Amino acid sequence: MAINRLTTAALRALSYPDPDIRKNYRLDRAAKKLLHPSVKFLWDHWDRTVTLDGRNIPVRVFRPENQRSPEVFLFFHGGGWVSGDIDSYTQLCGHLAAQTGRRVLSVDYRLAPEHRFPCGLEDCYAVAQLLFADCETLGIAQEDIILIGDSAGGNLAAAVSLMAADRGVFMPRRQVLLYPAVQSDFSETSPFASVRENGQGYLLTAKMIADYLALYMRDERDRQNPYFSPLLAKDLTNQPETLVITAEYDPLRDEGEAYAARLREAGVAVTLHRIPDALHGFFSLPPVFDVVRQAYAHLGAFLGDPPPAEKDTGRHESDQNQME
């Protein structure tokens, strides 16, 4: 069912006028903390710190009550590289651990504009490198480490995989990109129709994304860097098996699907799903929402888990809508 007219009108009211993220990014951070308060007491978790080159990178580890797999998600949060943190993403990561039966490591990387590209990316890469290097000590097999991120975090996951292939120190076997940001043109001349179709009226606007990018980059040359815009990478042949999930009413929809196509053309095993009626950021909602349940069903299939009806949960997922 398409988004009804009442919902569309409400979305357009909430989306207008466009906030000036460049001037008010601190308010944007505060708003995200209010919208996604940390509820740590609900989840079995503990905090750790990775120290590198004199700086501390906080990491929050989530352990499911019923662990069903030795696999571990290394999670990079969204927020336009400017907002979001392990507190505002505690609920999402807690649900991710509970729904998949896997441990989740959430990285609190440095944010722009105080720390512009590639600072946050280097933090994510450093934690990944350390995890791969110490995995035996931690009782984790390298092939069981899965990179995952949403939105800007999807960008960071893709960029960490590109960086890993280039540097040759480690290589993840699988990655999950949730409505990832993988290019940097959100003008009216963007090659992607979703920028124009969904760039206004659906909460996240094209102007907001452009503002986030402006705060993240050091200068215009960064736009041509594949670690900044993974869709520009010339060689994708050595990338991990990838699951890409996009949202129907999202300005980032088409670029995420274009990245999946590029990976597939390079011979990478790729699974792509577009979630109908979903908005950008929907995965942060609780799993009671149908769009989130659909995403978890696709994620479970990608991980090789039995269908939900075969699990001892008594729950049934909605029909899947796979894009081939």
C-alpha positions in Angstrom: 0.0 0.0 0.0 1.4 3.4 -0.9 1.8 6.2 1.7 -1.7 7.7 2.0 -2.5 11.4 1.5 -2.8 12.2 5.2 0.7 10.7 5.9 2.1 12.5 2.9 0.7 15.8 4.1 2.1 15.3 7.6 5.5 14.4 6.2 5.6 17.5 4.0 4.7 19.7 7.0 7.5 18.2 9.0 9.9 18.6 6.2 9.3 22.3 5.6 11.2 24.6 5.8 14.6 23.0 5.3 16.7 23.4 8.4 20.1 25.0 7.8 22.3 22.1 9.0 25.5 24.0 8.3 24.6 26.6 10.9 22.6 24.5 13.2 24.4 21.1 13.3 24.7 21.2 17.1 20.9 21.5 17.3 20.7 18.6 14.8 22.8 16.5 17.2 20.6 17.5 20.2 17.4 16.7 18.3 18.7 13.2 17.4 19.5 12.5 21.0 16.0 13.5 22.0 14.4 11.4 19.2 16.6 8.4 20.0 17.3 8.4 23.7 19.7 5.8 25.0 18.0 3.0 26.9 21.0 1.1 27.9 19.3 -0.7 30.8 17.3 -2.7 28.3 20.3 -4.4 26.7 23.1 -6.6 27.8 26.1 -4.4 26.8 29.4 -3.1 28.0 31.6 -0.2 26.9 35.2 -0.4 25.8 37.7 2.1 24.5 40.1 1.6 21.6 43.2 3.8 22.0 45.0 4.8 18.8 47.6 7.5 18.2 46.7 9.2 21.5 43.0 9.3 20.9 40.2 7.2 22.4 37.5 5.6 20.2 34.6 4.5 22.3 33.0 1.1 21.4 29.8 -0.3 22.8 29.4 -4.1 22.7 25.9 -5.7 22.7 25.3 -9.3 23.5 22.0 -11.0 22.7 20.2 -12.9 25.4 20.0 -15.9 23.0 23.1 -15.9 20.9 22.5 -18.1 17.9 25.7 -17.5 15.9 29.4 -16.7 16.6 29.2 -13.9 14.0 29.7 -10.3 15.0 28.4 -7.1 13.4 30.8 -4.2 13.4 28.3 -1.3 13.2 28.9 2.3 12.0 26.0 4.7 12.8 24.4 7.2 10.5 23.7 10.9 11.1 25.3 12.5 8.1 28.8 12.2 9.6 27.8 15.1 11.8 25.4 13.8 14.4 24.5 10.5 16.0 26.6 8.5 18.5 26.6 5.1 20.3 24.0 6.5 22.7 21.4 7.5 20.1 22.0 4.2 18.3 21.8 2.0 21.4 18.2 1.0 20.7 18.9 0.1 17.1 22.0 -1.9 18.0 20.2 -3.6 20.9 17.4 -4.7 18.5 19.9 -5.8 15.9 21.6 -8.1 18.5 18.3 -9.4 19.8 16.7 -10.0 16.3 19.7 -11.7 14.8 21.2 -13.5 17.8 24.6 -12.0 17.1 26.9 -9.7 19.0 27.1 -6.1 17.8 30.1 -3.7 18.2 29.1 -0.1 17.7 31.8 2.5 17.0 31.6 6.1 18.3 33.8 7.6 15.6 34.7 11.3 15.5 32.2 13.7 13.9 32.4 16.6 11.5 32.8 19.5 11.2 35.2 19.4 14.2 36.8 16.3 12.6 36.3 16.3 8.8 36.9 13.6 6.3 38.7 11.2 6.6 38.8 11.4 10.5 35.7 9.4 11.2 36.5 6.9 8.4 40.0 6.4 9.9 38.4 5.7 13.3 36.1 3.1 11.8 39.0 1.5 9.8 41.2 1.4 12.9 38.6 -0.4 15.0 38.0 -2.8 12.2 41.7 -3.5 11.8 42.1 -4.1 15.5 39.1 -6.4 15.6 40.5 -8.5 12.7 44.0 -8.5 14.2 42.8 -9.6 17.7 39.9 -11.8 16.7 41.6 -15.0 17.9 42.1 -13.5 21.3 38.5 -12.4 21.3 37.4 -15.9 20.2 36.1 -14.6 16.8 36.9 -16.0 13.4 37.8 -13.4 10.8 35.2 -14.7 8.4 32.5 -14.1 11.1 33.1 -10.3 11.2 30.4 -8.5 9.2 30.6 -4.7 8.5 27.2 -2.9 8.7 26.1 0.7 8.6 23.1 2.8 7.9 23.1 6.0 5.7 26.4 7.8 6.5 27.3 4.6 8.3 26.7 2.7 5.2 29.0 5.1 3.4 31.7 4.3 6.1 31.2 0.6 5.9 31.6 0.7 2.1 34.6 3.0 2.4 36.3 0.7 5.1 35.9 -2.2 2.7 37.5 -0.2 -0.2 40.3 0.9 2.1 40.8 -2.6 3.3 41.1 -3.9 -0.2 43.6 -1.1 -1.1 45.8 -1.5 2.1 45.7 -5.3 2.1 45.9 -5.7 5.9 42.5 -7.4 6.4 39.4 -8.0 4.3 35.8 -8.5 5.6 33.9 -11.4 4.0 30.5 -9.7 4.1 29.0 -6.2 4.5 25.5 -4.8 5.0 24.7 -1.4 3.6 21.4 0.1 4.8 20.2 3.0 2.5 23.9 4.0 2.1 25.1 7.4 0.9 27.7 6.6 -1.8 27.8 9.7 -4.0 28.0 13.5 -3.5 25.7 15.2 -6.0 22.3 16.2 -4.6 21.6 19.1 -6.9 18.8 19.3 -9.5 21.3 17.9 -12.0 21.9 14.7 -10.0 21.9 11.6 -12.2 19.6 9.9 -9.7 15.9 10.4 -10.1 15.3 9.6 -6.4 17.1 12.9 -5.5 14.4 14.8 -7.3 11.4 12.5 -6.6 12.2 12.2 -2.8 14.4 15.2 -2.2 11.6 17.1 -0.5 8.6 16.1 1.6 10.0 12.9 3.1 11.8 14.2 6.3 15.4 13.8 4.9 15.8 16.3 2.1 18.3 16.7 -0.7 19.4 20.1 0.8 20.0 18.4 4.2 22.2 15.8 2.6 24.1 18.5 0.7 24.7 20.4 4.0 25.9 17.2 5.8 28.4 16.6 2.9 29.6 20.2 3.1 30.3 19.8 6.8 32.0 16.5 6.3 34.4 17.3 3.4 37.6 19.3 3.7 37.3 20.9 0.2 35.7 20.2 -3.1 38.4 17.7 -4.1 37.0 15.2 -1.6 34.0 14.7 -3.7 36.2 12.8 -6.2 37.7 10.6 -3.6 36.2 7.0 -3.6 36.5 6.8 0.2 34.2 9.9 0.3 32.0 8.8 -2.7 32.3 5.0 -3.0 30.3 4.9 -6.2 33.4 6.5 -7.9 35.7 3.6 -7.0 37.2 2.3 -10.2 37.8 -1.3 -9.0 35.2 -3.1 -7.0 36.3 -6.6 -7.8 37.7 -7.5 -4.4 34.7 -6.2 -2.3 32.9 -8.4 0.2 29.6 -10.2 -0.4 27.1 -7.4 0.0 23.5 -6.9 1.1 22.1 -3.5 0.1 18.7 -2.4 1.5 17.1 0.8 0.2 13.9 2.6 1.1 11.2 3.6 -1.5 10.8 7.2 -0.4 14.4 8.1 0.2 16.6 10.5 -1.8 19.5 8.0 -1.4 17.5 5.1 -2.9 18.9 5.2 -6.5 22.5 5.6 -5.6 22.4 2.7 -3.2 20.9 0.6 -5.9 23.5 1.9 -8.4 26.2 0.8 -6.0 24.7 -2.7 -5.8 24.7 -2.8 -9.6 28.3 -1.7 -9.8 29.3 -4.4 -7.4 27.4 -7.0 -9.3 29.1 -5.9 -12.6 32.5 -6.4 -10.8 31.6 -10.0 -10.0 30.7 -9.4 -6.3 27.9 -11.5 -4.9 25.2 -8.9 -4.1 21.7 -9.0 -2.8 19.5 -5.9 -3.2 16.1 -5.2 -1.6 14.0 -2.1 -1.8 11.6 -1.8 1.1 8.2 -0.5 -0.2 6.6 2.5 1.5 9.8 3.0 3.7 11.4 6.3 4.5 15.1 7.0 5.0 16.2 6.0 8.5 13.3 3.4 9.0 15.7 0.8 10.4 15.9 2.9 13.6 12.3 2.1 14.3 11.4 -0.8 16.6 10.9 -4.2 14.9 7.1 -4.0 15.5 6.9 -1.9 12.3 6.3 -3.9 9.1 9.1 -2.2 7.1 11.6 -3.1 9.8 10.4 -6.7 10.0 10.8 -6.9 6.2 14.4 -5.6 6.5 15.2 -8.2 9.2 13.7 -11.0 7.1 16.1 -10.0 4.3 19.0 -9.7 6.6 18.3 -13.1 8.1 18.2 -14.6 4.6 21.5 -13.0 3.7 23.0 -14.4 6.9 21.7 -17.9 6.1 19.4 -18.1 9.1 16.3 -20.3 8.9 13.1 -18.5 7.9 11.4 -16.8 10.9 8.5 -19.3 10.9 11.1 -22.0 11.8 12.5 -20.2 14.8 11.1 -20.7 18.2 9.6 -17.2 18.3 6.0 -17.8 17.3 6.3 -14.8 15.0 5.8 -14.6 11.2 7.5 -12.1 9.0 5.7 -10.3 6.2 6.2 -11.4 2.6 9.6 -10.5 1.1 9.9 -8.4 -2.0 13.3 -9.2 -3.5 14.7 -7.1 -6.3 16.7 -9.2 -8.7 
